[in-house]
Amino acid sequence: MRSRPATARSRSRRALATGFLALLAATAGLSALGEASYLVRDPAYGDLEARLAVVERTDPSPAVFLGTSRVNSGFDAGRAGAFNFGVPGTGPVTHNVYLRRLIAAGHRPRLLLVEVLPALAADLGGEPLEARMIDGSRFTRDELDRLAGYGVPRDRLHSQWRGTRTNPWLGLRFQLLGRVAPWAVPPHRRYDEGRTGDARGWHRIPEEVLTPALVAASRARARSDYADVLRTLTPGGPAERALRDTVRLAHEHGIPVRLVVMPEAAWFRDLVPAEVGARFDRWLARLAGEEGCPVTDARRWVPDTGFADGHHLLPGGAATFTDRLTAEVLAPEVTP
């Protein structure tokens, strides 16, 4: 009479132990996969790199435009026969890491366009403005020291990265949920920029849903986000070092580089006092001259009607910018 309950308890213990071991194995597997695959750890990069590899099957070395959300929405790469590697929330530091990844994976663009966003070039006394947007969970252990070398707080980076190793279900939760249940994650945490654009990386802003109220709110947010830093902008510091290192890395591998300042609406350009703007222009010209790479300043290329919020281009503005960049830069420098 006592053997049946004892047998049931034994089976329950075995089932519990089996489940626990399966969970440990799955956790260890996810932890290792997160360190080995950018598709898991940094989907915004991983998905774009996978799409670039597909493009290269028929176009072995297209021009690649490395940049921020301005490039992401503003460069219609398919229209230009190039590839859009714009990722929101990135800047000179992340672009340096991304280029290292691309080179390590064997990619060699015929031309590398690198965005220079004035606010992200600011010298804030040791920590780049971009550091506020960098999450250590999106980088491998080997990349953390490089980020810290550019002023990103080391303790925060390591804390975020360790979480992806000790408990990847929690540490990588946004990356994972962004794939399986994006509706449950805030838009800026979905890391889906690499799969919501077209085959060449361009993310079209759906202008048909932009109501006057939404446009007004977007412009107010842009003014709030940028006005203070642009008012006193002094470029340099870690952001400059990262940008220079990116140009030098490309040149070391035989990749020509052109720096690009993306279009801005007139009212957005007016956020920069004249003396600050002149200081930025002198800095950029000096850097480009010393590093041996030309600059395209496209800030005045698109009329104000071409913007959603003063610095992100609508599809019509993207077409205007892309066509001019193709005619003045890509056609002369890339076409055989």
LOZARO-32084 format. One record per residue (C-alpha): x, y, z. Coordinates in steps of 0.25 Angstrom, whole numbers, plus 5000, padded with zeros to 4 digits. Layout:
<sites>
XYZ;...
</sites>
This chain:
<sites>
500050005000;501250095003;501950064990;501050144981;501150284987;502650254989;502750224974;501950344970;502850434979;504050374972;503550404958;503250544962;504650564968;505150514955;504250594946;504650724955;506150684953;506050664938;505350794937;506350874945;507450814937;506750844924;506650994929;508050994933;508450944919;507551044912;508151154920;509551114917;509251104902;508551234902;509751304909;510751244899;509851274887;509751414892;511251434892;511451364879;510351424871;509951574868;508651524863;508351494878;509151594885;509051714876;507851694867;507951834860;509351804856;509151654853;507951664844;508551774836;509851694834;509051574830;508351664819;509651724815;510151584812;508951554804;509151684796;510651644794;510251514787;509951594774;510651724778;511951684784;512451814791;511351924791;511552054797;511152054812;510552164820;510852154834;510052254843;508952284853;507452284851;507552404842;508252314832;507252194835;506152284830;506852374821;507652294811;506852214801;508052114798;507252034788;507052164780;508552184781;509052034779;509652044793;509351994807;508752064818;509452024832;508752134840;508452094854;507652184863;508352214877;509752194871;510852294869;512352304867;512752204877;511752094873;512052124858;513552084861;513051954868;512151924856;513251944846;514151854853;513051744853;512751764838;514251754835;514451634843;513251564836;513951594823;513151714817;513951814809;513051924804;513552004791;513252124799;512952154814;512052274817;512152314831;511052404837;511552514846;510452564855;510852694861;510252674875;510852544876;512252604873;512152684886;513352684896;512652674910;513852654918;514152504917;512852434914;512252444900;510752484899;510552344892;510952274905;509552304910;508952214899;509952104900;509451974906;510551874910;509651754907;509751784892;511251764892;512251644895;513251634906;514351664896;513651794892;513451854906;514851904908;514851974895;513552044899;514152084912;515352134905;514452234899;513852284912;512652194913;512552164928;513252024930;512451984943;511052004936;511551924923;512051804931;510851804940;509951794928;510751694920;510951604932;509351594933;509351534919;510351424924;509751394938;508351404934;508151424919;506651414920;506651544927;507851604922;507451584907;505951594910;505751714901;506551654889;505751524891;504351594893;504651684881;504651564872;503551484878;502551584884;502951724879;501651784884;502051754898;503351844897;503451994896;503852034882;505252074886;505551944893;505151854881;506451854874;505751824861;506251934852;507051824844;505751754840;504651864839;505351934827;505451894813;506451794807;507551894807;507351954821;506452074818;505352104828;504252184822;503552284831;502052254828;501652404825;500252364823;500052344839;500752474842;499652564847;499952714850;499852694865;500852574864;501852664855;501752774865;502052684877;503252624869;503752754866;503652794881;504352674885;505452694876;505652834880;505652784895;506652674892;507652764884;507552904888;508452904900;509652824895;509552904881;509553034888;510953014894;511552904885;513052884885;513452764877;514552674881;514852574893;514552424892;513552444880;514652504872;515552394875;514552284872;514252354858;515752364855;515952224859;514852184850;515452254838;516852194840;516252054842;515552064828;516752124822;517652004828;516751914820;516751984807;515352044809;515152194805;514352274814;513452404813;512852474824;511452524823;510652624831;509152594829;508152694825;507452784835;506252874834;506553024835;505953044849;506752924854;508052984848;507653114855;507853044869;509353054866;509853194869;510753254858;512053244866;511753104870;511453064856;512753124851;513453044861;512852914857;513152944843;514652974845;514752844854;514152754843;515052814832;516252804841;515952654844;515652624830;516852684825;517752614835;517052474833;517052494818;515552474815;514652574808;513352624815;511952644809;511152754817;509752724813;509052804824;508452904814;508052804803;506552774807;505452884809;504752884822;503552814816;504452684814;504552664829;503652594840;504252664852;505352754846;506452654845;505852514841;505452514826;504152474820;504152394808;504152514799;505252574806;506052444806;505852434791;506352574789;507552544798;507852414792;507852454778;508752574780;509752484788;509752384777;509952484766;511052564774;511752454782;511352304779;511352314764;512752384762;513352304774;512752164773;512352144758;513452064751;
</sites>
